[in-house]
């Protein structure tokens, strides 16, 4: 999804637990980076995840993404998330927006 001028955002990405740990998430993100890097309209790519998504944070940083912004209480909005979310034994509250140059 195109966000601010010259930036594309990966909105949703998931790998079924049965197939995790096989490099599929890495290949999906690398494919998006490769695809959009050939388009001169885009200079950056962003992705957002929860602060408790340790595996995703590791993966995104390994692929060159850097922290751009922390969105405090993003997952506590009852309109968007009517029930508390839990991950890795923690209640998910904040989101991290990561960005990398294409």
N, C-alpha and C positions, 0 to 999 in steps of 0.2 A: 504494500500500500504506500503510495506517495504521501509524504507528510510535508514538512517545510520544504521550501524550494531546494531542489537538488539533493534531497535526502529520501531514501526509500526505507520502509520499516518492515521487518519480518514480524508479522502479527501473531501467528500461531505455528508452532512446530512441536511435534511429539513423535516418539518412537514407542511402540508397544513394549511393555516390560519384557516380554518373551524375547524380543530382538535387541534389547539394549546391550551395550558393551561390545558391539560388533562394528562400531565405526559408522553406523548409518546416520546418526545425528550430525556427525562431522561432515559426512559427504553431502547431506542435504544443505547444510549451511554453506559449504564450499561451492556447491552448485549455484546457490543464489548469488554469492559474491561474484563468481565467474560470469554469470548471466548479466548481472547489472553493471559490472565493470566495463562491459563492452558498449554500454549506452552512455554517450557523452552528456546526457541530461542529468545523470546522477553522479554525485561526488562522494556521498557518504551513505552508510547503511546502519540502521539502528535496530536494536532488539531489547525487549523489556522482560524482566523476570523478577520473581520474588527474592527478598533478601535471605530466605531460608532455602533457596534452590541451589545448594552447594555444587552439585554436579553440573548444572547448567552454567553457573557462574564460572566454574573452572573451564568448561568447554569453550564458552564464548571468549574468555580471555586468552585461551590457548590459540584461538583463531584470530587474534589481533584486536578484539574489541576492548575498549577502555571505558571506565565508568564516566558517564556524562552527567547524570542527574539522579538524585534519590527523591522518590515521590513518597513522602511521609503519609502514612495511613491510607494508602491507595486501596488496600484490600479490606478496609474497614467500612467502606461505603455500603450501607445496607441496601441501597437501590441496586447496586451492581452485584453485591455479594451478600445475600440475605442471611447466610450462615457463616460462622467463623471457618476459616481455612487453616488446616494444620499440615505441616510438612517437616519431616526430619525431627519430629517430637516438639516442634515449636509452633506457636500461633503465627500465621503469616499476617503481617501488618503493612510493611513497606515494600515498594518496588524499586528496582534499579534499572535505569535506562543506560544501555551501553551503546557505544558507537565506534565505527571504524571507517577509515578512508577506503574508497574503492580503488 
